[in-house]
């Protein structure tokens, strides 16, 4: 595979998923990513842990000056995420943390085909994006380029955001991922 690599499996996601389930009000506090015109993420619910400053989100077009994501309130309310994030960073020898989101696609939902080609978070060679699968069942399909995988609960995957990708959740349960952008040591 050229567009995916399964880095790990068996990650203990129970503490984080338990914390998320106990705090449903964390979902969709920030709607920019899922509501801007022509967004491919219209079927997605988000929890922003570390993301753009909302004052830099132009609701008509884009994120302006997205070089420095900030910590959001959810980070303090979900300290279990930091354990997973720091373990991942150590494992891949990352030296800088970028965006961190928890995303949910409900059964029957999808993320429309798109390419993450704009912004420094993808346009630097030493940047990488990882998915820590908090809930992933058969039927939740992730296509990048001409490759399709089913990411399962407790797995960690690298994927290539510069190729066209889309998600279709044909499973019976929510698809929930912790997305982590990092810079990797050369």
Phi, psi and omega in degrees: 000139179259334187254355180221151170210122176278114185274325185203162171216163180080018177292135180282101183261354186302312181301318180291314180297324177297317179295320178295315181298327181280351183229063183298341179291351178286336181292137170061030172293330177239122187250002185307310186297333185255000183231353181293156184305133178064025178295139174281354187258027185299331180267013188254143167254142184234150161238117179274116175264311177217112187204187181302152171292125182304332179291347179258007179265108178276110187294352179262342186221300201200179168263127183262127176060057186274028183285337187229086176297155181243159174284136177255167183306328182299333180299318179288331181276346180232062182298341178297333178293323183297324178300313180295316182298311182294322176298318178296314181300318178297316184295323182262005181058046178279146180246354179210139178262136176253230180288147174219124180226152163252126182240148179227132172239119183286163178306133182086351181274171180205163167247122186292155180303134178196169177235131176273090187244350183250142176103149182293341181292347174235344188266021177240132187300333183269010179266147179217150178240133180238148174245121170260118187275110179273330175206116180211121184241162174306137182102346174270106190249137181238116179251131171227125186059231180257018181246140179230134178229160170250109180275125187256157180310132178087000179267158173236129182233140163267146171216163183266102182285353181276352174261154177301134180219157178203160178232138172231121180260092176265015180275175180273351184232168176299145170260118183234124181232145168262114179265130183229118175260133180221166168253135188255139175297138180292000000 
